[in-house]
């Protein structure tokens, strides 16, 4: 399974959630609403989830092994940091 696209939607409000992400696999299957979260231990991803009637959150879709989770997290965080760095670069202005 290959990650063929990662789309980042940055969150511009203060808080721990920094972005919402969509990941496409093999140009055939997409998972939306993956969250990029900042914690004291660094950045991590949270898979899309739904709140159950008893208040517990359950993943809607998630990798079933650690290797796949790490592969997805690495791809997302690389794209997130690249997007963040590009947004912070000063833009050239022309003086007339």
C-alpha positions in Angstrom: 0.0 0.0 0.0 1.5 3.3 -1.1 0.6 6.8 0.1 0.0 8.7 -3.1 -1.3 12.1 -1.7 -1.3 14.0 1.6 -3.5 17.2 1.8 -3.0 19.5 4.8 -5.6 21.9 6.1 -3.9 24.0 8.7 -5.9 25.2 11.8 -5.3 28.9 12.4 -6.6 29.0 16.0 -4.6 28.5 19.2 -4.8 25.0 20.6 -3.3 21.5 20.4 -4.8 20.6 17.0 -2.7 22.1 14.3 -4.1 20.6 11.1 -6.7 18.3 9.6 -5.4 15.9 6.9 -6.6 13.7 4.1 -4.4 10.8 2.9 -4.9 9.0 -0.3 -3.6 5.4 -0.8 -2.8 3.9 -4.2 -4.7 6.7 -5.9 -7.8 4.6 -5.0 -8.8 5.2 -1.3 -8.8 8.3 0.9 -9.1 8.7 4.6 -10.2 12.2 5.7 -10.1 14.0 9.1 -6.8 12.7 10.4 -5.7 15.3 13.0 -2.2 16.6 13.6 -1.8 17.2 17.4 0.9 19.0 19.3 1.7 17.5 22.7 4.5 18.0 25.3 6.3 15.0 23.6 6.0 16.4 20.1 3.7 16.1 17.2 1.5 13.1 16.5 -1.5 12.1 14.4 -4.9 11.1 15.6 -7.0 8.9 13.3 -10.6 9.9 12.5 -12.9 9.0 15.3 -16.5 9.2 16.5 -17.9 9.8 19.9 -20.0 6.9 21.2 -23.2 7.5 23.3 -21.2 6.7 26.5 -18.7 9.5 25.7 -15.9 7.3 24.5 -14.1 8.0 21.2 -13.6 5.1 18.8 -11.5 5.2 15.6 -13.5 5.1 12.4 -10.4 3.9 10.4 -6.9 3.1 11.6 -3.8 1.1 10.8 -3.7 -2.3 12.4 0.0 -2.5 13.0 2.7 -0.1 14.2 4.8 -0.1 11.0 1.9 1.2 9.0 1.0 3.8 11.6 4.5 5.1 11.6 4.6 5.2 7.8 1.4 7.2 7.7 2.5 9.5 10.6 5.9 10.1 8.9 4.3 11.1 5.6 1.8 13.4 7.2 4.3 15.2 9.5 6.9 15.6 6.7 4.2 17.3 4.6 2.9 19.3 7.6 6.4 20.7 8.4 7.1 21.4 4.7 3.8 23.3 4.4 4.5 25.2 7.6 8.0 26.1 6.6 6.8 27.3 3.2 4.2 29.5 4.8 6.7 31.1 7.0 9.2 32.0 4.3 9.3 35.8 3.5 7.8 36.7 0.2 9.8 38.7 -2.3 8.3 42.2 -3.0 9.3 44.3 -5.9 9.9 48.0 -5.4 9.0 50.2 -8.2 
